[in-house]
Amino acid sequence: MKFSITSALCLTLSTFLIGAQAKVPVDEQFRVVNEGGYTDYSPIEYNPDVRGFQPFNDNFRLCFYNTTPNAYTLALRIGNRAQESTLRWVWEANRGSPVKENATLTFGEDGNLVLAEADGRMVWQTNTANKGAVGIKILENGNMVIYDNKGKFIWQSFDSPTDTLLLVSRRSPSVNTNGPYSLVMEAKKLVLYYTTNKTPKPIAYYNYEFFSKITQLQSITFQAQEDSDTTWVYTWKASTLGLNSTFIRLESDGNVRVWSYSTAATATAWDVTYTAFTNDDTDGNDECRIPEHCLNFGLCKKGQCNACPSDKGLLGWDETCKTPSLASCDPKTFHYFKIKGADSFMTKYNGGSSATEKECGDKCTRDCKCLGFSTTGRVQGVGSLQENMKDSREKIEFIYKKIL
């Protein structure tokens, strides 16, 4: 195969220029070491130890924080210290994979943002090496972006959400690993799921249904605008979160809340302007619908944990109330007790099978993983009974629970 000198030179020059475009200027590169004293950011969400650094703007800053010693999360916080209002976390890079003291965050010549342990082990990266990046910045809406020389985003934090906007809840305020709750976009709806090692698959506990004309959801945008001094209007559209002062979060308690931030306010800069489960909800979607609202085995009414079921009747509820344990799957070693007028969170969004009460009981008895079953005057449901039950005395409904 023949090549002319001219074409060879053009090819070499073209390759050289592409390589040159991919380099990040020296003044845009940085290497941050997780060391030194902490910054006093109080009040701040989760009450962590914090080290803040660049990049940042007036309302957003990248930080290392921990809620347990020597276990740091790389995160983006929102808020202005001059406002004396709680600072909140709106994005995290390495949930469930914390780094230690002397870990590094590097944005080098190749344009890749890399979080690594002190020994060099990579924990997280943006996968943007040699893709033409020339800089990184945080936009006014809180989106952290890596961009090329034309301003096009090569990577953005809005494409990598954690509990903010979508996906999986945090385990608890003090434990930064994935929790049991998730928000999933399905064909015609957004669904809240609860996952536990006691069930073979996630269990739906709430859904946001859309118009029947929608055949397949591709993306969702949540938009909020202030309609008056006291009222906020929310709409769902196709795309991503658009406003810089509002974010939606799947909380560690299983609720979905919208947080709205005012840059003009002082001590009251934050307002919770939407909550999925409220105790004044007239459709029955109060906090009792959240699977672990009453922890392990509580009976809940109007958001209050008011009883602990037992085969001796309803006892007072406290944090020691838990589901009875079974030592054996042998039917001779356990029996059922009945909880009258109660409803499991499972029943509203998860279908059961039509069966008689006896058929329900026999099926549960044969299944070692089944903890109990529920029946109604309309449909008998079969399935592993979850803890946190909802008081529903207006229905003809019973829950049967295994006990030694």
N, C-alpha and C positions, 0 to 999 in steps of 0.2 A: 504494500500500500504506500502511495507517494504523498508526501506533505510538502507544500511550498514553505519557504522560509517565512513568507508574509503571514500565512495562516498559523504557523507555529508561534510566531511572535505575538499574533493576536490572541491565541489561546493562552499563552503564558501571561500576557498582560491582563487579560480578562480574569484569569485565576488570581493574579496578584491583587487586582482591584477588589474582587469579592472578599478575599481574605482581609484586606485593609478595612473594608466596611464593617467587618464583624468585630473589630477591636473596640473595646470600651476605652474612652479617653482616661488618662491617668487621674485627672481630677474628679472623675465619676466613680472610680474604683474605691473600695473600702474593705477593711477587715476589722471586725469588732470582736473583742475577747470578753467573754462573760466572767468578769472579775471586778473586784473593788467594792466600794460602799454602795448602799442602796439609796434610791431617791425617795423622798417623802412625798407620796402621791395621795395620801389620805385626804378625804375618804375615797376608797377605791373598791371596786367589786371584788369579792372573795377574800379581802384583807391579806393580800400577798406581800412578799418582798419583791421589789421592782428595781430593775436597772433600765433606764431609758437611753436611747441613742438615735442617731440619724438612720434612715430618713424620717422626716416629720414635717408637719405643717401646723397651722394655728390650732387645729382641733384634733389631729390624729398623730400618734407617735408609735414607732416600733419599739418593743421592749422585750426583755427577758423577765419572766416572773415565776415565782414558785409559791405553792401553798404548803409544801412539805420540804424539809431541808434537802438541798443538793438535787433537786428534780425540777428543772426549768422548762418553761414553755416559751417559744417565740411567738409573740402575739402583737396585735395592733389594738391600741386603746383609743377611745374617743372621749373628749372632754377638755375643758380649759381650766387649768389650776386657778386662774384668777376668778373663776365663777364660784368657787367654794361648793361645788356640787359633785356628787359621786361620779368618778370616772368609770367607764365600763369597757369591757372587752368585746370587740366586734369581729375579730378574725384570729385564727390560730394556725400555725404551720404544723406542729408536731404533737398533736394530742395523742396520748397513750405511749409516746416515745420520748420521754423527757431527757434533756441533756444535763450534764453536770457542770461544776465550776470549771472555768477555763475553756469551755466550749467556744467555738468560733462561728461567726457568720461572715461569709466572704462573698463579695461581688467583684470578680476579677476581670481580667482583660477579655476573656472569652464570653462574658455576658451571662454566666450561670450564677445564680444566687444559691449558695451552699451553706447548710447548717451541719457542723461536724463536731464530734467530740474532740477533746484535747489531743488524743492519740491519732487523729486524722480519720477516724471512722465516720463515714457519711450517714447522717440521720434523715436529712430531708434536702430536696433540691427542687428548682423550678424547671429543670431539663431544658434550659435555654442556651446551652453552650454552642458557640459558633453558628448562631442563627441571625446575626446582624444586629445584636443589641448594642446600643450606645449609651444607655442610661436607665436609671430607676428613679421613680418618684411616687409620692402619695398625692392623689388628686383631692380636690375639695370635697368630693362625695365619699372619701374613705377608701377608694379603690387604689391599691398599690399596684403599679404597672411597671413592666420592663418594656422599653420601646426601642424602635429602630430610628435611623436618621431621617425617616419621613414622618415620624410620630406615630406609626402604626404599633399597636400593642402586640408584643410577642407573647407575653404572659400577663395575667391579671389576677389579683386575689379574689375578685368577684367570681371567677371560675372555679375557685377552690374553697367553698364554704364549709363550715363545720356545723355548729348549732345555730348560727346566724343565717337566716333565710331558709335553709333546707337541711335535710339529712338527719344526723343523729344527736341525741341529747348528751350533755355532760353527765357523768355518773353522780356527782354531788358538788356543792360549792368548794369542797376541800380536796376532792379526788378528780383529777383531770384525765379520765379515760372515758371511752364511749359508754353511755348509759343504756338503759333498756328501751328507750323510746326513739322512734324514727318517723320522719315525715316523707312520704313517698308519692311521687307524681305518677298516677296511673292513667289509663286511656281517657277517662272522662271525669276524673276527680283527684283530689289530693287526699291521702289517707294517713291517719296517725296509727302507728303500730306499736305494740308492746311485745318485747321478746324476753323469754326466760328459759332457763335450762329445763323447766318442767313441762314445756310444750314443744311439739315437733316442728312448729312453724310459727311465725309472728302472728299476733292476734290484733285485729282492728278494734280500736276503741273510739274512733271518730272519723268522719270524712266530710270533706267539702265537695259537694256535688255541683256540677256545672250543667249548662243547658244540654238537652238531649241531642242537639244538632252537632255538637262536638264529637267527632269520631275518633280523634287521636290527639291528645295534648302533646305538644312538642316543647313548649317552654312557657313560663309564667312570669309576669312582672307584677310586683306589688307596688301600687302607687298610693300616696296619701297626700291630702291637702287640707288645710285648715278652712272649714266652711264658715265658721264664725269664731267668736272668742272662746267658746266652750265645746264646739262640735268639730269632729274630724270626719272626713269622707274617705272611704277606701274603695279602690277598684282593682280588679285583677285584669291584667293584659298580657299579651305574649311578649316575652323578652326577659330582662333582668331588673333588679331593683334600681329605681331611678332617682330617688330623692336623697339628699345628703344628710337630712336630719331625722330620718326614721329608719328603723330596722326591725325586722320580725325575727323572733328567736324561739326555738323549741327548747324550753327550759329543762333543767334537771329534774323538776317535779312532774314532768309530763304535760304541762300546760303550754299553750302557745300564746306569747304576748308580743305586742307591738310597743316598742319604746320610741318615743319622739323627743328629740333634743332641740332646744332653742339656744342659739348662740347669743341671744340678747338677754337671756335670763341669768339670775345669779344662783341662789341656793336652791331654786326649784327648776333647774334647767331640764330635768327629766320628768316626763309623764308617761304612765302606762295608758295608752290610748285605745288598746284593744286587748281583751282576754278571751280565749276560746271557752274556758269553763269558768263560769261565775255562779255564785250561789243564788242570784236572783234571776237566773235563766228560767223562762217559762216553758221551755221545750224539754226540760229534764236533763240538760247538759250542764249540770253543776259539777263541782269538784269531786263528787262521789263517783263520777264516771272515769276518773283517772285511776288506773289499776292499782297503784301503790299508795293512794292517798291516805288510807288507814293502815299502811304498812302491811303486815303479813296476813292478817285474818280479821279485820275489823268490819263491823256493820256500820254503814254510813248513812246519814240523813241530813239533807240540806247543807252538805259540806262539813258536817260535824261527825266525828267518830264517837258513836254513843253506846256501843255494846260489843262484847266478845262472845260469839256463839259457842255453845258447848252442849253436850248431851244432857246436861243438867238444866239447860235454859240459857237465857242471855245474862252474861256477867258484865261487870264494869270493864270498859276498855282502857288499856294503857299500852305502852310500847312493848310489853312482854306478850301481848296477845298474838298467838301464832297458830298456824294450821296444825292439826294433830298429825303426829308422825306415825308411820306404819313400819313395823319390824318385819313383816312378812306379807307376801301376796296370797297366802293361803286364806280363802274365804272364812275358814273356821276361826281365824285369829282377829277378825275385825267385824264391825257392824256399821250400819248407817244411822245417823240422827238427822231429823228433819228441821229445817229452818223455814218457818212459814212467813209468807209475804215478803220475801227478799228476792232481789234480782241481781244477777252477776253482770259485770260490765261487758262480758262476752256476748250477751244475748242480742244486743241491738244491731250490731253490724256483722255478726258471724252466724251463718245459718246452721241449724241443727238438722236432725233427721226425724221424720214422723214415726212415732213409735208409742206403744203403751208405756205406762210407768214401769211395769214389770220388765219389759224389754229393755228399757233404759238401764234399769238396775242390773240386769243380767249382763249387759254389754260392759258396763263399768266394772263389775265384779271380775269379769274375765280379763280385763286390761289392767295390768299391774301399775301402769303409769297414770291411770285415771284416779283422781282424788275425790270425785263426786260427780253428781249430775243434777240438772235442773229440769223442771217441768212447768208448763203453763196450761191454762185452759184451752189454748189454741194449738200450740205445737210443743211436742216434747223434744227437748234438745239433748243431745248426747255429746259429751266432750269432757276434757280435763277441767275441773272447776278451778278457777283462779281465786285468790284470796279476796281482799277488798270488795265486799258486797254492798249493794245499794238497797236501802230500805224502800220497799215498794208495796205497801200494804193495800193499795187500791187495786192490785192485780191478783188474780187467782194463780199464784205462783209459789213453787216450793223448791228449795235446794236441799239435796241429800248429800251428806258429807260422810266419808269413811272415818272411822275411829276404832282404836283398839278395843 
